[in-house]
Amino acid sequence: MIEQFKQELLREGKSPLTIEAYGTDVKQFQEWLQGTLGFESNTITETDVREYRQYLNLQKKLKPTSINRKLKSVVAYQRFLVREGICKEEIQLQKVLLKHTVDLDREIKVVEKKDMYRLKRTIEAENNKRDICIYYLLFGTGLRCSELVNIETDDLVLTGRNGKNNYSYVLIRNGKGNKSRKVNLNAAAVTAIKEYLDVRPNSGSKKLLIGQRGPLTRLAINKILDKYSRKAHLEERVNPHAARHSFCTQLIKSGVDPKTVALLSGHSSVDIIYKYYVYSSAEDKQRAVDGLQI
């Protein structure tokens, strides 16, 4: 039934990555359920989901956010089974989610300024216009890797200068949740894109980023960043998600309001911006207690 479920998600307009994640979560649940029961069962009960939650929490020791993501997948699958007449009553998601989702020591991974400079310097020293373009698009827009590789040349609007009602941007046509948005480009990103377009190989594809074998994939982007991270002698490899976190964090710390950050980054709500980017780092907390006069 998992394949039929994935087809249903496809008809609903879910992205291929989301569908694959749902499928993996459901398969892992079914493997656990069969191992727990000792036999295969097509039905899923609320008790099953609660027991699975406890297994993920106490035995697998997953983070609350990971547990709840998996539970959402299982509940979505169970609701599909209800529509198919296999299960009788839909499970209420709020009844099975893990309540204690606050991770007090949660700190997202960002690229420190000195590492960002070392990475940029290394890429620019190679003078590969495509890779320079990749750097400025990732760190200057906060795009997801899947969004980056799907940019087409027609999605770019590049003006001579940015001003009132006259600004450069990239149109993200199929972001997370199949939402579209415009992401403004600063002067450095515009320059990098224009210089790359001047040398971009002729290709039958409209995709912006082209490699020797055609349009770049998510794997190719990660390999490129990994290569330059090693050349820059960075302790931690830079990936697109870290660049995205760095983009959002820099905007928040520079005083940009969370709503604008949410619109630029394509986050579904301002609450997510507060949850992930408006926070106190371990260093911030240490400075706070160090300053106490006791």
BALOBA-1460 file (C-alpha; in Angstrom, 3 decimals):
// residues 294
<rec num="1" residu="m" x="0.000" y="0.000" z="0.000"/>
<rec num="2" residu="i" x="2.968" y="2.324" z="0.408"/>
<rec num="3" residu="e" x="3.330" y="2.771" z="-3.342"/>
<rec num="4" residu="q" x="-0.363" y="3.651" z="-3.677"/>
<rec num="5" residu="f" x="0.079" y="6.120" z="-0.799"/>
<rec num="6" residu="k" x="3.028" y="7.736" z="-2.590"/>
<rec num="7" residu="q" x="0.964" y="8.022" z="-5.769"/>
<rec num="8" residu="e" x="-1.743" y="9.768" z="-3.749"/>
<rec num="9" residu="l" x="0.835" y="12.234" z="-2.390"/>
<rec num="10" residu="l" x="2.003" y="12.871" z="-5.938"/>
<rec num="11" residu="r" x="-1.555" y="13.684" z="-7.007"/>
<rec num="12" residu="e" x="-1.784" y="16.082" z="-4.061"/>
<rec num="13" residu="g" x="1.209" y="17.963" z="-5.458"/>
<rec num="14" residu="k" x="3.828" y="16.921" z="-2.912"/>
<rec num="15" residu="s" x="7.435" y="17.254" z="-4.037"/>
<rec num="16" residu="p" x="9.464" y="14.114" z="-4.887"/>
<rec num="17" residu="l" x="11.722" y="14.666" z="-1.848"/>
<rec num="18" residu="t" x="8.725" y="14.957" z="0.477"/>
<rec num="19" residu="i" x="7.125" y="11.837" z="-0.982"/>
<rec num="20" residu="e" x="10.357" y="9.877" z="-0.549"/>
<rec num="21" residu="a" x="10.640" y="11.008" z="3.080"/>
<rec num="22" residu="y" x="7.037" y="9.951" z="3.798"/>
<rec num="23" residu="g" x="7.671" y="6.576" z="2.199"/>
<rec num="24" residu="t" x="10.814" y="5.969" z="4.241"/>
<rec num="25" residu="d" x="9.082" y="6.947" z="7.497"/>
<rec num="26" residu="v" x="6.130" y="4.647" z="6.833"/>
<rec num="27" residu="k" x="8.354" y="1.732" z="5.831"/>
<rec num="28" residu="q" x="10.370" y="2.077" z="9.064"/>
<rec num="29" residu="f" x="7.133" y="2.155" z="11.068"/>
<rec num="30" residu="q" x="5.791" y="-0.956" z="9.361"/>
<rec num="31" residu="e" x="9.058" y="-2.813" z="10.018"/>
<rec num="32" residu="w" x="8.827" y="-1.854" z="13.703"/>
<rec num="33" residu="l" x="5.147" y="-2.848" z="13.876"/>
<rec num="34" residu="q" x="5.735" y="-6.254" z="12.308"/>
<rec num="35" residu="g" x="8.684" y="-6.891" z="14.605"/>
<rec num="36" residu="t" x="6.636" y="-5.853" z="17.633"/>
<rec num="37" residu="l" x="3.509" y="-7.836" z="16.759"/>
<rec num="38" residu="g" x="5.299" y="-10.816" z="15.292"/>
<rec num="39" residu="f" x="3.096" y="-10.735" z="12.213"/>
<rec num="40" residu="e" x="2.189" y="-8.334" z="9.406"/>
<rec num="41" residu="s" x="-0.814" y="-6.065" z="9.917"/>
<rec num="42" residu="n" x="-2.461" y="-3.694" z="7.463"/>
<rec num="43" residu="t" x="-4.304" y="-1.727" z="10.138"/>
<rec num="44" residu="i" x="-2.785" y="1.022" z="12.291"/>
<rec num="45" residu="t" x="-4.272" y="2.040" z="15.635"/>
<rec num="46" residu="e" x="-3.661" y="5.032" z="17.888"/>
<rec num="47" residu="t" x="-2.052" y="2.674" z="20.389"/>
<rec num="48" residu="d" x="0.387" y="1.517" z="17.716"/>
<rec num="49" residu="v" x="1.457" y="5.101" z="17.033"/>
<rec num="50" residu="r" x="1.819" y="5.900" z="20.741"/>
<rec num="51" residu="e" x="3.972" y="2.814" z="21.285"/>
<rec num="52" residu="y" x="6.081" y="3.738" z="18.263"/>
<rec num="53" residu="r" x="6.526" y="7.238" z="19.684"/>
<rec num="54" residu="q" x="7.828" y="5.737" z="22.920"/>
<rec num="55" residu="y" x="10.186" y="3.448" z="20.982"/>
<rec num="56" residu="l" x="11.621" y="6.382" z="18.994"/>
<rec num="57" residu="n" x="11.974" y="8.468" z="22.142"/>
<rec num="58" residu="l" x="13.349" y="5.979" z="24.668"/>
<rec num="59" residu="q" x="15.160" y="3.407" z="22.532"/>
<rec num="60" residu="k" x="16.187" y="5.251" z="19.374"/>
<rec num="61" residu="k" x="16.675" y="8.483" z="21.362"/>
<rec num="62" residu="l" x="15.707" y="10.672" z="18.426"/>
<rec num="63" residu="k" x="15.170" y="14.401" z="18.756"/>
<rec num="64" residu="p" x="11.562" y="15.480" z="19.389"/>
<rec num="65" residu="t" x="11.390" y="17.221" z="16.001"/>
<rec num="66" residu="s" x="12.511" y="14.025" z="14.230"/>
<rec num="67" residu="i" x="10.017" y="11.926" z="16.186"/>
<rec num="68" residu="n" x="7.119" y="14.226" z="15.348"/>
<rec num="69" residu="r" x="8.072" y="14.321" z="11.676"/>
<rec num="70" residu="k" x="7.955" y="10.528" z="11.533"/>
<rec num="71" residu="l" x="4.649" y="10.435" z="13.404"/>
<rec num="72" residu="k" x="3.112" y="12.925" z="10.969"/>
<rec num="73" residu="s" x="4.088" y="10.631" z="8.100"/>
<rec num="74" residu="v" x="2.545" y="7.600" z="9.801"/>
<rec num="75" residu="v" x="-0.687" y="9.456" z="10.620"/>
<rec num="76" residu="a" x="-0.938" y="10.696" z="7.020"/>
<rec num="77" residu="y" x="-0.559" y="7.084" z="5.859"/>
<rec num="78" residu="q" x="-3.160" y="5.887" z="8.373"/>
<rec num="79" residu="r" x="-5.630" y="8.466" z="7.078"/>
<rec num="80" residu="f" x="-4.985" y="7.180" z="3.572"/>
<rec num="81" residu="l" x="-5.802" y="3.673" z="4.833"/>
<rec num="82" residu="v" x="-9.074" y="4.985" z="6.284"/>
<rec num="83" residu="r" x="-10.040" y="6.389" z="2.892"/>
<rec num="84" residu="e" x="-9.193" y="3.005" z="1.378"/>
<rec num="85" residu="g" x="-11.477" y="1.276" z="3.885"/>
<rec num="86" residu="i" x="-8.624" y="-0.599" z="5.608"/>
<rec num="87" residu="c" x="-8.689" y="1.353" z="8.888"/>
<rec num="88" residu="k" x="-11.945" y="2.436" z="10.491"/>
<rec num="89" residu="e" x="-11.238" y="5.710" z="12.297"/>
<rec num="90" residu="e" x="-8.722" y="8.456" z="11.613"/>
<rec num="91" residu="i" x="-6.028" y="9.070" z="14.223"/>
<rec num="92" residu="q" x="-5.960" y="12.651" z="15.552"/>
<rec num="93" residu="l" x="-2.423" y="13.921" z="15.040"/>
<rec num="94" residu="q" x="-2.394" y="16.196" z="18.084"/>
<rec num="95" residu="k" x="-3.159" y="13.224" z="20.334"/>
<rec num="96" residu="v" x="-0.023" y="11.324" z="19.359"/>
<rec num="97" residu="l" x="2.621" y="14.007" z="18.840"/>
<rec num="98" residu="l" x="5.419" y="14.238" z="21.376"/>
<rec num="99" residu="k" x="4.528" y="17.214" z="23.558"/>
<rec num="100" residu="h" x="7.966" y="18.126" z="24.902"/>
<rec num="101" residu="t" x="9.353" y="19.578" z="21.701"/>
<rec num="102" residu="v" x="11.434" y="22.370" z="23.232"/>
<rec num="103" residu="d" x="15.114" y="21.616" z="22.942"/>
<rec num="104" residu="l" x="16.635" y="24.186" z="25.273"/>
<rec num="105" residu="d" x="20.158" y="23.737" z="23.952"/>
<rec num="106" residu="r" x="19.148" y="23.695" z="20.299"/>
<rec num="107" residu="e" x="21.564" y="25.632" z="18.155"/>
<rec num="108" residu="i" x="21.416" y="25.549" z="14.386"/>
<rec num="109" residu="k" x="24.615" y="25.156" z="12.416"/>
<rec num="110" residu="v" x="25.773" y="28.313" z="10.697"/>
<rec num="111" residu="v" x="28.961" y="29.113" z="8.831"/>
<rec num="112" residu="e" x="31.101" y="31.467" z="10.900"/>
<rec num="113" residu="k" x="32.161" y="34.706" z="9.212"/>
<rec num="114" residu="k" x="35.835" y="33.758" z="9.086"/>
<rec num="115" residu="d" x="34.978" y="30.394" z="7.510"/>
<rec num="116" residu="m" x="32.645" y="32.100" z="5.058"/>
<rec num="117" residu="y" x="35.462" y="34.423" z="4.035"/>
<rec num="118" residu="r" x="37.948" y="31.559" z="3.676"/>
<rec num="119" residu="l" x="35.453" y="29.621" z="1.560"/>
<rec num="120" residu="k" x="34.672" y="32.616" z="-0.672"/>
<rec num="121" residu="r" x="38.364" y="33.443" z="-1.068"/>
<rec num="122" residu="t" x="39.152" y="29.860" z="-2.085"/>
<rec num="123" residu="i" x="36.337" y="29.754" z="-4.656"/>
<rec num="124" residu="e" x="37.269" y="33.133" z="-6.118"/>
<rec num="125" residu="a" x="40.936" y="32.103" z="-6.328"/>
<rec num="126" residu="e" x="39.874" y="29.248" z="-8.633"/>
<rec num="127" residu="n" x="38.023" y="31.846" z="-10.749"/>
<rec num="128" residu="n" x="35.321" y="29.355" z="-11.711"/>
<rec num="129" residu="k" x="32.456" y="31.727" z="-12.521"/>
<rec num="130" residu="r" x="29.820" y="29.036" z="-12.046"/>
<rec num="131" residu="d" x="31.048" y="28.111" z="-8.582"/>
<rec num="132" residu="i" x="31.329" y="31.775" z="-7.592"/>
<rec num="133" residu="c" x="27.717" y="32.156" z="-8.719"/>
<rec num="134" residu="i" x="26.717" y="29.164" z="-6.586"/>
<rec num="135" residu="y" x="28.378" y="30.726" z="-3.529"/>
<rec num="136" residu="y" x="26.588" y="34.070" z="-3.899"/>
<rec num="137" residu="l" x="23.233" y="32.451" z="-4.619"/>
<rec num="138" residu="l" x="23.432" y="30.218" z="-1.555"/>
<rec num="139" residu="f" x="24.746" y="32.748" z="0.936"/>
<rec num="140" residu="g" x="22.967" y="35.714" z="-0.616"/>
<rec num="141" residu="t" x="19.492" y="34.236" z="-0.976"/>
<rec num="142" residu="g" x="19.175" y="31.349" z="1.490"/>
<rec num="143" residu="l" x="17.828" y="29.076" z="-1.251"/>
<rec num="144" residu="r" x="17.295" y="25.410" z="-0.556"/>
<rec num="145" residu="c" x="19.568" y="23.163" z="-2.608"/>
<rec num="146" residu="s" x="16.576" y="21.729" z="-4.483"/>
<rec num="147" residu="e" x="15.489" y="25.281" z="-5.360"/>
<rec num="148" residu="l" x="18.982" y="26.239" z="-6.481"/>
<rec num="149" residu="v" x="19.373" y="23.408" z="-9.000"/>
<rec num="150" residu="n" x="15.916" y="24.075" z="-10.450"/>
<rec num="151" residu="i" x="16.546" y="27.733" z="-11.303"/>
<rec num="152" residu="e" x="16.198" y="28.371" z="-15.019"/>
<rec num="153" residu="t" x="17.688" y="31.298" z="-16.885"/>
<rec num="154" residu="d" x="14.166" y="32.674" z="-17.478"/>
<rec num="155" residu="d" x="13.674" y="32.856" z="-13.701"/>
<rec num="156" residu="l" x="16.294" y="35.606" z="-13.361"/>
<rec num="157" residu="v" x="15.399" y="39.276" z="-13.557"/>
<rec num="158" residu="l" x="18.614" y="41.309" z="-13.540"/>
<rec num="159" residu="t" x="18.538" y="45.089" z="-13.650"/>
<rec num="160" residu="g" x="21.337" y="47.589" z="-14.040"/>
<rec num="161" residu="r" x="20.788" y="48.947" z="-10.560"/>
<rec num="162" residu="n" x="18.448" y="48.338" z="-7.679"/>
<rec num="163" residu="g" x="16.003" y="51.089" z="-6.837"/>
<rec num="164" residu="k" x="12.338" y="51.786" z="-6.228"/>
<rec num="165" residu="n" x="10.272" y="49.406" z="-8.365"/>
<rec num="166" residu="n" x="13.472" y="48.408" z="-10.136"/>
<rec num="167" residu="y" x="15.257" y="45.543" z="-8.476"/>
<rec num="168" residu="s" x="16.887" y="42.267" z="-9.377"/>
<rec num="169" residu="y" x="15.409" y="39.006" z="-8.198"/>
<rec num="170" residu="v" x="15.200" y="35.281" z="-8.843"/>
<rec num="171" residu="l" x="11.805" y="33.640" z="-9.151"/>
<rec num="172" residu="i" x="11.497" y="30.360" z="-7.285"/>
<rec num="173" residu="r" x="8.690" y="28.609" z="-9.121"/>
<rec num="174" residu="n" x="8.349" y="25.401" z="-7.164"/>
<rec num="175" residu="g" x="9.630" y="25.829" z="-3.626"/>
<rec num="176" residu="k" x="8.733" y="23.729" z="-0.613"/>
<rec num="177" residu="g" x="5.017" y="23.023" z="-0.563"/>
<rec num="178" residu="n" x="4.877" y="23.936" z="-4.269"/>
<rec num="179" residu="k" x="4.913" y="27.615" z="-3.333"/>
<rec num="180" residu="s" x="6.441" y="30.281" z="-5.557"/>
<rec num="181" residu="r" x="8.241" y="33.389" z="-4.354"/>
<rec num="182" residu="k" x="10.547" y="36.170" z="-5.506"/>
<rec num="183" residu="v" x="13.920" y="36.454" z="-3.793"/>
<rec num="184" residu="n" x="15.688" y="39.789" z="-4.120"/>
<rec num="185" residu="l" x="19.318" y="39.808" z="-5.215"/>
<rec num="186" residu="n" x="21.972" y="42.184" z="-3.946"/>
<rec num="187" residu="a" x="24.631" y="43.767" z="-6.153"/>
<rec num="188" residu="a" x="27.281" y="41.112" z="-5.412"/>
<rec num="189" residu="a" x="24.930" y="38.278" z="-6.392"/>
<rec num="190" residu="v" x="23.845" y="40.091" z="-9.564"/>
<rec num="191" residu="t" x="27.469" y="40.593" z="-10.606"/>
<rec num="192" residu="a" x="28.305" y="36.930" z="-9.960"/>
<rec num="193" residu="i" x="25.311" y="35.752" z="-11.977"/>
<rec num="194" residu="k" x="26.037" y="38.061" z="-14.915"/>
<rec num="195" residu="e" x="29.704" y="37.025" z="-15.044"/>
<rec num="196" residu="y" x="28.678" y="33.365" z="-15.053"/>
<rec num="197" residu="l" x="26.056" y="33.894" z="-17.775"/>
<rec num="198" residu="d" x="28.785" y="35.401" z="-19.972"/>
<rec num="199" residu="v" x="30.704" y="32.097" z="-19.908"/>
<rec num="200" residu="r" x="27.825" y="29.630" z="-19.326"/>
<rec num="201" residu="p" x="28.150" y="26.666" z="-21.718"/>
<rec num="202" residu="n" x="25.621" y="26.331" z="-24.505"/>
<rec num="203" residu="s" x="23.182" y="23.679" z="-23.409"/>
<rec num="204" residu="g" x="19.858" y="22.273" z="-24.469"/>
<rec num="205" residu="s" x="18.681" y="22.808" z="-20.913"/>
<rec num="206" residu="k" x="17.269" y="26.041" z="-19.522"/>
<rec num="207" residu="k" x="18.655" y="25.211" z="-16.084"/>
<rec num="208" residu="l" x="21.019" y="27.928" z="-14.886"/>
<rec num="209" residu="l" x="23.769" y="25.749" z="-13.423"/>
<rec num="210" residu="i" x="25.419" y="23.518" z="-15.998"/>
<rec num="211" residu="g" x="28.210" y="20.992" z="-15.542"/>
<rec num="212" residu="q" x="30.118" y="18.785" z="-17.949"/>
<rec num="213" residu="r" x="27.295" y="16.234" z="-17.959"/>
<rec num="214" residu="g" x="24.411" y="18.671" z="-18.044"/>
<rec num="215" residu="p" x="22.422" y="20.466" z="-15.316"/>
<rec num="216" residu="l" x="23.907" y="20.203" z="-11.841"/>
<rec num="217" residu="t" x="22.151" y="18.010" z="-9.272"/>
<rec num="218" residu="r" x="21.854" y="18.395" z="-5.505"/>
<rec num="219" residu="l" x="24.629" y="15.835" z="-5.120"/>
<rec num="220" residu="a" x="26.879" y="17.852" z="-7.448"/>
<rec num="221" residu="i" x="26.310" y="21.045" z="-5.429"/>
<rec num="222" residu="n" x="27.271" y="19.252" z="-2.225"/>
<rec num="223" residu="k" x="30.396" y="17.815" z="-3.855"/>
<rec num="224" residu="i" x="31.437" y="21.274" z="-5.073"/>
<rec num="225" residu="l" x="31.036" y="22.778" z="-1.609"/>
<rec num="226" residu="d" x="32.844" y="19.843" z="-0.045"/>
<rec num="227" residu="k" x="35.769" y="20.290" z="-2.444"/>
<rec num="228" residu="y" x="36.178" y="23.971" z="-1.623"/>
<rec num="229" residu="s" x="35.702" y="23.363" z="2.103"/>
<rec num="230" residu="r" x="38.662" y="20.978" z="2.009"/>
<rec num="231" residu="k" x="40.747" y="23.400" z="-0.040"/>
<rec num="232" residu="a" x="39.944" y="26.167" z="2.445"/>
<rec num="233" residu="h" x="41.012" y="23.855" z="5.319"/>
<rec num="234" residu="l" x="37.694" y="24.296" z="7.118"/>
<rec num="235" residu="e" x="37.134" y="22.097" z="10.153"/>
<rec num="236" residu="e" x="33.512" y="21.495" z="9.149"/>
<rec num="237" residu="r" x="32.333" y="20.988" z="5.595"/>
<rec num="238" residu="v" x="29.922" y="23.635" z="4.336"/>
<rec num="239" residu="n" x="26.634" y="22.427" z="2.866"/>
<rec num="240" residu="p" x="23.659" y="24.298" z="1.344"/>
<rec num="241" residu="h" x="21.599" y="23.972" z="4.515"/>
<rec num="242" residu="a" x="24.310" y="25.630" z="6.607"/>
<rec num="243" residu="a" x="24.463" y="28.446" z="4.043"/>
<rec num="244" residu="r" x="20.673" y="28.825" z="4.328"/>
<rec num="245" residu="h" x="20.875" y="28.984" z="8.121"/>
<rec num="246" residu="s" x="23.673" y="31.553" z="7.843"/>
<rec num="247" residu="f" x="21.575" y="33.714" z="5.510"/>
<rec num="248" residu="c" x="18.569" y="33.758" z="7.856"/>
<rec num="249" residu="t" x="20.683" y="34.235" z="10.987"/>
<rec num="250" residu="q" x="22.609" y="37.175" z="9.505"/>
<rec num="251" residu="l" x="19.373" y="38.893" z="8.490"/>
<rec num="252" residu="i" x="17.862" y="38.477" z="11.956"/>
<rec num="253" residu="k" x="21.023" y="39.696" z="13.709"/>
<rec num="254" residu="s" x="21.200" y="42.721" z="11.414"/>
<rec num="255" residu="g" x="17.708" y="43.744" z="12.487"/>
<rec num="256" residu="v" x="15.581" y="42.540" z="9.563"/>
<rec num="257" residu="d" x="12.059" y="41.773" z="10.773"/>
<rec num="258" residu="p" x="11.145" y="38.052" z="10.940"/>
<rec num="259" residu="k" x="8.272" y="38.419" z="8.449"/>
<rec num="260" residu="t" x="10.658" y="39.647" z="5.748"/>
<rec num="261" residu="v" x="13.089" y="36.817" z="6.560"/>
<rec num="262" residu="a" x="10.252" y="34.286" z="6.252"/>
<rec num="263" residu="l" x="9.198" y="35.696" z="2.864"/>
<rec num="264" residu="l" x="12.752" y="35.704" z="1.481"/>
<rec num="265" residu="s" x="13.662" y="32.238" z="2.737"/>
<rec num="266" residu="g" x="10.339" y="30.606" z="1.890"/>
<rec num="267" residu="h" x="9.583" y="29.485" z="5.433"/>
<rec num="268" residu="s" x="5.912" y="28.735" z="5.935"/>
<rec num="269" residu="s" x="5.462" y="31.023" z="8.939"/>
<rec num="270" residu="v" x="7.098" y="33.669" z="11.084"/>
<rec num="271" residu="d" x="6.872" y="31.210" z="14.000"/>
<rec num="272" residu="i" x="9.529" y="29.047" z="12.338"/>
<rec num="273" residu="i" x="11.849" y="32.056" z="12.095"/>
<rec num="274" residu="y" x="11.437" y="32.677" z="15.824"/>
<rec num="275" residu="k" x="11.916" y="29.008" z="16.596"/>
<rec num="276" residu="y" x="15.150" y="28.557" z="14.663"/>
<rec num="277" residu="y" x="16.811" y="31.929" z="14.305"/>
<rec num="278" residu="v" x="15.702" y="34.192" z="17.163"/>
<rec num="279" residu="y" x="17.629" y="32.450" z="19.899"/>
<rec num="280" residu="s" x="20.474" y="32.835" z="22.345"/>
<rec num="281" residu="s" x="23.638" y="30.958" z="21.502"/>
<rec num="282" residu="a" x="25.748" y="29.156" z="24.098"/>
<rec num="283" residu="e" x="28.183" y="32.079" z="23.881"/>
<rec num="284" residu="d" x="25.363" y="34.590" z="24.458"/>
<rec num="285" residu="k" x="24.215" y="32.680" z="27.535"/>
<rec num="286" residu="q" x="27.740" y="32.407" z="28.903"/>
<rec num="287" residu="r" x="28.326" y="36.145" z="28.497"/>
<rec num="288" residu="a" x="25.066" y="36.775" z="30.331"/>
<rec num="289" residu="v" x="26.074" y="34.808" z="33.437"/>
<rec num="290" residu="d" x="29.667" y="36.016" z="33.304"/>
<rec num="291" residu="g" x="28.388" y="39.567" z="33.676"/>
<rec num="292" residu="l" x="26.558" y="38.821" z="36.916"/>
<rec num="293" residu="q" x="27.721" y="40.640" z="40.033"/>
<rec num="294" residu="i" x="27.173" y="38.110" z="42.821"/>
